Amino acid sequence: GRQIFQPLHALRTAEKSLLPGYHPFEWKPPLKNVSSNTEVGIIDGLSGLQLSVDDYPVDTIAKRFRYDSALVSALMDMEEDILEGLKSHDLDDYLKGPFTVVVKESCDGMGDVSEKHGCGPAVPEKAVRFSFTLMNITVAHGKENIRIFEETKPNSELCCKPLCLMLADESDHETFTAILSPLVAEREAMKNSELVLDMGGIPRTFKFIFRGTGYDEKLVREVEGLEASGSTYICTLCDATRLEASQNLILHSITRSHAENLERYEVWRSNPYHETVDELRNRVKGVSAKPFIETVPSVDALHCDIGNAAEFYKIFQFEIGEVYKNPDASKEERKRWQSMLDKHLRKK
């Protein structure tokens, strides 16, 4: 029969085809400040970091893939799914595209990874992992966009592709930005270019849309230049202060954006109106560092809580007034239920 245990060199060769850096590809136009060499596997996360003597010391070990190379590897892993998706929608499997790929980006600290009794290199005992997931792929056909692939388990670790792993503390802003900045630069370059990749023997065109939704509140604050979570500016989505949020349980809308945060940082840095620190801080609503990764605002735990509180507040009023017996209660009666509930809540 067939030999199950392969010699090591054969396994190494097979493994190479699964890692980024194996498949040739091309960008049109070529990516700005990114090498056109496609045989790029695991690279040092500190490569390209220019350090002068008096710079901030970067004591970390980081490994990463080049972003475009990792995306190509992920797409080639899904070759069968893509061709199958074309067939299932009665499309020609030699369609060249352009295919539009939505990429979810995630980053989080992995906590304590210290060696208990080791004598390895002196590096921080925390790790941070940056990864991405291909969420869906659509193809333009006539006047409509047809979705040929959708990730059924988008939160599973099975479809979450690692891009960068660093032994660093996510709170160490300088190290964090130094290592992730090249990734962000590659991502920005890919937004304005199209990937040409041979799939099923045919060169096909891919465009990418990046969505930074896999960040917790701590990291959103870090990468969007906001103050830490103890700040009086309680929210990463709007300008509410703690006091305003406590007085307004219902009317909230998403007002912050990456572009606005960048503008506010410029104001904070240059202080064009020659204001005091407090006046300036109030003007920029707590943006005090340069935002460097664009995150997509989504409803966080805080707003879920506010929404739930508002909903329950309504339900309790209806219960007090036994609205199921009296659905046509007057405005005055409803006001009375509300004041009874408020009185009760103040007792607590």
Contacts in CASP RR format, 6 or more apart in sequence:
PFRMAT RR
TARGET T0000
AUTHOR 0000-0000-0000
METHOD contacts of the structure
MODEL  1
GRQIFQPLHALRTAEKSLLPGYHPFEWKPPLKNVSSNTEVGIIDGLSGLQ
LSVDDYPVDTIAKRFRYDSALVSALMDMEEDILEGLKSHDLDDYLKGPFT
VVVKESCDGMGDVSEKHGCGPAVPEKAVRFSFTLMNITVAHGKENIRIFE
ETKPNSELCCKPLCLMLADESDHETFTAILSPLVAEREAMKNSELVLDMG
GIPRTFKFIFRGTGYDEKLVREVEGLEASGSTYICTLCDATRLEASQNLI
LHSITRSHAENLERYEVWRSNPYHETVDELRNRVKGVSAKPFIETVPSVD
ALHCDIGNAAEFYKIFQFEIGEVYKNPDASKEERKRWQSMLDKHLRKK
6 14 0 8 1.000
16 22 0 8 1.000
18 73 0 8 1.000
18 77 0 8 1.000
19 41 0 8 1.000
19 42 0 8 1.000
19 65 0 8 1.000
19 73 0 8 1.000
20 40 0 8 1.000
20 41 0 8 1.000
20 65 0 8 1.000
20 66 0 8 1.000
20 69 0 8 1.000
20 70 0 8 1.000
20 72 0 8 1.000
20 73 0 8 1.000
21 38 0 8 1.000
21 39 0 8 1.000
21 40 0 8 1.000
21 41 0 8 1.000
21 65 0 8 1.000
21 66 0 8 1.000
21 69 0 8 1.000
21 72 0 8 1.000
21 73 0 8 1.000
22 39 0 8 1.000
22 73 0 8 1.000
23 38 0 8 1.000
23 72 0 8 1.000
23 73 0 8 1.000
23 76 0 8 1.000
23 197 0 8 1.000
23 198 0 8 1.000
24 38 0 8 1.000
24 198 0 8 1.000
25 38 0 8 1.000
25 68 0 8 1.000
25 72 0 8 1.000
25 195 0 8 1.000
25 196 0 8 1.000
25 197 0 8 1.000
25 198 0 8 1.000
26 36 0 8 1.000
26 38 0 8 1.000
26 195 0 8 1.000
26 196 0 8 1.000
26 197 0 8 1.000
27 34 0 8 1.000
27 36 0 8 1.000
27 68 0 8 1.000
27 190 0 8 1.000
27 193 0 8 1.000
27 194 0 8 1.000
27 195 0 8 1.000
27 196 0 8 1.000
28 193 0 8 1.000
28 194 0 8 1.000
28 196 0 8 1.000
29 192 0 8 1.000
29 193 0 8 1.000
30 36 0 8 1.000
30 193 0 8 1.000
31 68 0 8 1.000
31 186 0 8 1.000
31 189 0 8 1.000
31 190 0 8 1.000
31 193 0 8 1.000
32 189 0 8 1.000
33 185 0 8 1.000
33 189 0 8 1.000
34 66 0 8 1.000
34 68 0 8 1.000
34 185 0 8 1.000
34 186 0 8 1.000
34 189 0 8 1.000
38 69 0 8 1.000
38 72 0 8 1.000
40 65 0 8 1.000
40 66 0 8 1.000
40 69 0 8 1.000
41 65 0 8 1.000
41 66 0 8 1.000
41 69 0 8 1.000
42 63 0 8 1.000
42 64 0 8 1.000
42 65 0 8 1.000
43 63 0 8 1.000
43 64 0 8 1.000
43 65 0 8 1.000
43 66 0 8 1.000
44 62 0 8 1.000
44 63 0 8 1.000
45 62 0 8 1.000
45 63 0 8 1.000
45 64 0 8 1.000
45 164 0 8 1.000
45 166 0 8 1.000
45 179 0 8 1.000
45 182 0 8 1.000
46 58 0 8 1.000
46 60 0 8 1.000
46 62 0 8 1.000
46 178 0 8 1.000
46 179 0 8 1.000
47 182 0 8 1.000
48 182 0 8 1.000
49 58 0 8 1.000
49 178 0 8 1.000
51 58 0 8 1.000
56 174 0 8 1.000
56 175 0 8 1.000
56 178 0 8 1.000
58 174 0 8 1.000
58 175 0 8 1.000
58 178 0 8 1.000
59 122 0 8 1.000
59 123 0 8 1.000
59 124 0 8 1.000
59 175 0 8 1.000
60 123 0 8 1.000
60 124 0 8 1.000
60 166 0 8 1.000
60 167 0 8 1.000
60 168 0 8 1.000
60 175 0 8 1.000
60 179 0 8 1.000
61 121 0 8 1.000
61 123 0 8 1.000
61 166 0 8 1.000
61 167 0 8 1.000
62 164 0 8 1.000
62 165 0 8 1.000
62 166 0 8 1.000
62 167 0 8 1.000
62 168 0 8 1.000
62 179 0 8 1.000
63 164 0 8 1.000
63 165 0 8 1.000
63 166 0 8 1.000
64 130 0 8 1.000
64 163 0 8 1.000
64 164 0 8 1.000
64 165 0 8 1.000
64 166 0 8 1.000
64 179 0 8 1.000
64 183 0 8 1.000
65 73 0 8 1.000
65 162 0 8 1.000
65 163 0 8 1.000
65 164 0 8 1.000
66 186 0 8 1.000
67 163 0 8 1.000
67 183 0 8 1.000
67 186 0 8 1.000
67 187 0 8 1.000
67 190 0 8 1.000
68 186 0 8 1.000
68 190 0 8 1.000
68 195 0 8 1.000
70 132 0 8 1.000
70 161 0 8 1.000
70 163 0 8 1.000
71 101 0 8 1.000
71 103 0 8 1.000
71 132 0 8 1.000
71 134 0 8 1.000
71 190 0 8 1.000
71 195 0 8 1.000
71 208 0 8 1.000
72 195 0 8 1.000
72 197 0 8 1.000
73 161 0 8 1.000
74 132 0 8 1.000
74 134 0 8 1.000
74 161 0 8 1.000
75 82 0 8 1.000
75 101 0 8 1.000
75 134 0 8 1.000
75 197 0 8 1.000
75 199 0 8 1.000
75 206 0 8 1.000
76 197 0 8 1.000
76 199 0 8 1.000
78 134 0 8 1.000
78 137 0 8 1.000
78 149 0 8 1.000
79 199 0 8 1.000
79 200 0 8 1.000
81 149 0 8 1.000
82 99 0 8 1.000
82 137 0 8 1.000
82 148 0 8 1.000
82 149 0 8 1.000
82 199 0 8 1.000
83 93 0 8 1.000
83 199 0 8 1.000
83 200 0 8 1.000
85 91 0 8 1.000
85 148 0 8 1.000
85 149 0 8 1.000
86 92 0 8 1.000
86 93 0 8 1.000
86 95 0 8 1.000
86 139 0 8 1.000
86 148 0 8 1.000
87 93 0 8 1.000
88 148 0 8 1.000
89 146 0 8 1.000
89 148 0 8 1.000
91 139 0 8 1.000
91 141 0 8 1.000
91 146 0 8 1.000
91 148 0 8 1.000
94 202 0 8 1.000
95 139 0 8 1.000
95 141 0 8 1.000
95 204 0 8 1.000
96 202 0 8 1.000
96 203 0 8 1.000
96 204 0 8 1.000
96 205 0 8 1.000
97 139 0 8 1.000
97 140 0 8 1.000
97 204 0 8 1.000
97 205 0 8 1.000
97 206 0 8 1.000
98 139 0 8 1.000
98 140 0 8 1.000
98 194 0 8 1.000
98 205 0 8 1.000
98 206 0 8 1.000
98 207 0 8 1.000
99 137 0 8 1.000
99 138 0 8 1.000
99 139 0 8 1.000
99 148 0 8 1.000
99 204 0 8 1.000
99 205 0 8 1.000
99 206 0 8 1.000
99 207 0 8 1.000
100 137 0 8 1.000
100 138 0 8 1.000
100 139 0 8 1.000
100 140 0 8 1.000
100 145 0 8 1.000
100 206 0 8 1.000
100 207 0 8 1.000
100 208 0 8 1.000
100 209 0 8 1.000
101 134 0 8 1.000
101 136 0 8 1.000
101 137 0 8 1.000
101 206 0 8 1.000
101 207 0 8 1.000
101 208 0 8 1.000
101 209 0 8 1.000
102 134 0 8 1.000
102 135 0 8 1.000
102 136 0 8 1.000
102 137 0 8 1.000
102 209 0 8 1.000
102 211 0 8 1.000
103 132 0 8 1.000
103 133 0 8 1.000
103 134 0 8 1.000
103 135 0 8 1.000
103 208 0 8 1.000
103 209 0 8 1.000
103 210 0 8 1.000
103 211 0 8 1.000
104 132 0 8 1.000
104 133 0 8 1.000
104 135 0 8 1.000
104 154 0 8 1.000
104 211 0 8 1.000
104 212 0 8 1.000
104 213 0 8 1.000
104 214 0 8 1.000
105 130 0 8 1.000
105 131 0 8 1.000
105 132 0 8 1.000
105 187 0 8 1.000
105 210 0 8 1.000
105 211 0 8 1.000
105 212 0 8 1.000
105 213 0 8 1.000
105 214 0 8 1.000
106 130 0 8 1.000
106 131 0 8 1.000
106 132 0 8 1.000
106 133 0 8 1.000
106 160 0 8 1.000
106 212 0 8 1.000
106 213 0 8 1.000
106 214 0 8 1.000
106 215 0 8 1.000
107 128 0 8 1.000
107 129 0 8 1.000
107 130 0 8 1.000
107 131 0 8 1.000
107 180 0 8 1.000
107 214 0 8 1.000
107 215 0 8 1.000
107 219 0 8 1.000
107 223 0 8 1.000
107 293 0 8 1.000
108 128 0 8 1.000
108 129 0 8 1.000
108 170 0 8 1.000
108 214 0 8 1.000
108 215 0 8 1.000
108 216 0 8 1.000
108 219 0 8 1.000
109 126 0 8 1.000
109 127 0 8 1.000
109 128 0 8 1.000
109 129 0 8 1.000
109 170 0 8 1.000
109 219 0 8 1.000
110 126 0 8 1.000
110 127 0 8 1.000
110 128 0 8 1.000
110 129 0 8 1.000
111 126 0 8 1.000
111 127 0 8 1.000
112 125 0 8 1.000
112 126 0 8 1.000
113 125 0 8 1.000
113 126 0 8 1.000
113 127 0 8 1.000
113 167 0 8 1.000
114 125 0 8 1.000
115 125 0 8 1.000
123 167 0 8 1.000
124 167 0 8 1.000
124 168 0 8 1.000
124 169 0 8 1.000
124 172 0 8 1.000
125 167 0 8 1.000
126 167 0 8 1.000
126 168 0 8 1.000
126 169 0 8 1.000
126 170 0 8 1.000
127 165 0 8 1.000
127 166 0 8 1.000
127 167 0 8 1.000
127 168 0 8 1.000
128 165 0 8 1.000
128 166 0 8 1.000
128 168 0 8 1.000
128 169 0 8 1.000
128 170 0 8 1.000
128 176 0 8 1.000
129 162 0 8 1.000
129 164 0 8 1.000
129 165 0 8 1.000
130 162 0 8 1.000
130 163 0 8 1.000
130 164 0 8 1.000
130 165 0 8 1.000
130 180 0 8 1.000
130 183 0 8 1.000
131 160 0 8 1.000
131 161 0 8 1.000
131 162 0 8 1.000
131 163 0 8 1.000
132 160 0 8 1.000
132 161 0 8 1.000
132 163 0 8 1.000
133 151 0 8 1.000
133 154 0 8 1.000
133 159 0 8 1.000
133 160 0 8 1.000
133 161 0 8 1.000
134 149 0 8 1.000
134 151 0 8 1.000
134 159 0 8 1.000
134 161 0 8 1.000
135 150 0 8 1.000
135 151 0 8 1.000
135 154 0 8 1.000
135 211 0 8 1.000
136 147 0 8 1.000
136 149 0 8 1.000
136 150 0 8 1.000
136 151 0 8 1.000
137 147 0 8 1.000
137 148 0 8 1.000
137 149 0 8 1.000
138 145 0 8 1.000
138 146 0 8 1.000
138 147 0 8 1.000
138 148 0 8 1.000
139 145 0 8 1.000
139 146 0 8 1.000
139 148 0 8 1.000
151 159 0 8 1.000
153 159 0 8 1.000
163 183 0 8 1.000
164 179 0 8 1.000
164 180 0 8 1.000
164 183 0 8 1.000
166 175 0 8 1.000
166 176 0 8 1.000
166 179 0 8 1.000
168 175 0 8 1.000
168 176 0 8 1.000
168 179 0 8 1.000
169 175 0 8 1.000
170 176 0 8 1.000
170 218 0 8 1.000
170 219 0 8 1.000
170 222 0 8 1.000
171 222 0 8 1.000
173 222 0 8 1.000
173 289 0 8 1.000
176 222 0 8 1.000
177 292 0 8 1.000
180 223 0 8 1.000
180 292 0 8 1.000
180 293 0 8 1.000
181 292 0 8 1.000
184 292 0 8 1.000
184 293 0 8 1.000
187 210 0 8 1.000
190 208 0 8 1.000
190 210 0 8 1.000
191 208 0 8 1.000
191 210 0 8 1.000
194 205 0 8 1.000
194 206 0 8 1.000
194 207 0 8 1.000
195 205 0 8 1.000
195 206 0 8 1.000
195 207 0 8 1.000
195 208 0 8 1.000
196 203 0 8 1.000
196 204 0 8 1.000
196 205 0 8 1.000
196 206 0 8 1.000
197 203 0 8 1.000
197 204 0 8 1.000
197 206 0 8 1.000
198 204 0 8 1.000
210 294 0 8 1.000
211 296 0 8 1.000
212 293 0 8 1.000
212 294 0 8 1.000
212 295 0 8 1.000
212 296 0 8 1.000
213 295 0 8 1.000
213 296 0 8 1.000
213 298 0 8 1.000
214 295 0 8 1.000
215 223 0 8 1.000
215 295 0 8 1.000
217 229 0 8 1.000
217 236 0 8 1.000
217 300 0 8 1.000
217 301 0 8 1.000
217 302 0 8 1.000
218 228 0 8 1.000
218 229 0 8 1.000
220 226 0 8 1.000
220 236 0 8 1.000
220 295 0 8 1.000
221 227 0 8 1.000
221 228 0 8 1.000
221 229 0 8 1.000
221 236 0 8 1.000
223 291 0 8 1.000
223 292 0 8 1.000
223 293 0 8 1.000
223 295 0 8 1.000
224 236 0 8 1.000
224 256 0 8 1.000
224 258 0 8 1.000
224 261 0 8 1.000
224 287 0 8 1.000
224 291 0 8 1.000
224 293 0 8 1.000
224 295 0 8 1.000
225 261 0 8 1.000
225 265 0 8 1.000
225 287 0 8 1.000
225 288 0 8 1.000
225 289 0 8 1.000
225 290 0 8 1.000
225 291 0 8 1.000
225 292 0 8 1.000
226 233 0 8 1.000
226 236 0 8 1.000
226 261 0 8 1.000
226 286 0 8 1.000
226 287 0 8 1.000
226 288 0 8 1.000
226 289 0 8 1.000
227 233 0 8 1.000
227 286 0 8 1.000
227 288 0 8 1.000
231 286 0 8 1.000
232 241 0 8 1.000
232 242 0 8 1.000
232 243 0 8 1.000
233 239 0 8 1.000
233 240 0 8 1.000
233 241 0 8 1.000
233 285 0 8 1.000
233 286 0 8 1.000
234 240 0 8 1.000
234 241 0 8 1.000
234 242 0 8 1.000
234 245 0 8 1.000
234 302 0 8 1.000
235 245 0 8 1.000
235 256 0 8 1.000
235 302 0 8 1.000
235 303 0 8 1.000
236 256 0 8 1.000
236 297 0 8 1.000
236 300 0 8 1.000
237 252 0 8 1.000
237 254 0 8 1.000
237 255 0 8 1.000
237 256 0 8 1.000
237 297 0 8 1.000
237 299 0 8 1.000
237 300 0 8 1.000
237 303 0 8 1.000
238 252 0 8 1.000
238 253 0 8 1.000
238 254 0 8 1.000
238 255 0 8 1.000
238 256 0 8 1.000
239 255 0 8 1.000
239 256 0 8 1.000
239 285 0 8 1.000
240 248 0 8 1.000
240 252 0 8 1.000
245 306 0 8 1.000
249 306 0 8 1.000
249 307 0 8 1.000
249 309 0 8 1.000
249 310 0 8 1.000
249 313 0 8 1.000
250 306 0 8 1.000
250 307 0 8 1.000
250 310 0 8 1.000
252 303 0 8 1.000
252 306 0 8 1.000
254 297 0 8 1.000
256 285 0 8 1.000
256 297 0 8 1.000
257 297 0 8 1.000
258 291 0 8 1.000
258 294 0 8 1.000
258 295 0 8 1.000
261 287 0 8 1.000
261 291 0 8 1.000
262 290 0 8 1.000
262 291 0 8 1.000
264 283 0 8 1.000
264 284 0 8 1.000
264 285 0 8 1.000
264 286 0 8 1.000
264 287 0 8 1.000
265 284 0 8 1.000
265 287 0 8 1.000
265 288 0 8 1.000
265 289 0 8 1.000
265 290 0 8 1.000
265 291 0 8 1.000
267 280 0 8 1.000
267 283 0 8 1.000
267 284 0 8 1.000
268 280 0 8 1.000
268 281 0 8 1.000
268 284 0 8 1.000
268 287 0 8 1.000
268 288 0 8 1.000
269 290 0 8 1.000
271 280 0 8 1.000
273 279 0 8 1.000
273 280 0 8 1.000
273 283 0 8 1.000
275 283 0 8 1.000
281 288 0 8 1.000
313 341 0 8 1.000
316 341 0 8 1.000
317 334 0 8 1.000
317 337 0 8 1.000
317 338 0 8 1.000
317 341 0 8 1.000
318 324 0 8 1.000
318 337 0 8 1.000
320 337 0 8 1.000
320 340 0 8 1.000
320 341 0 8 1.000
321 329 0 8 1.000
321 333 0 8 1.000
321 337 0 8 1.000
323 329 0 8 1.000
326 333 0 8 1.000
329 337 0 8 1.000
END
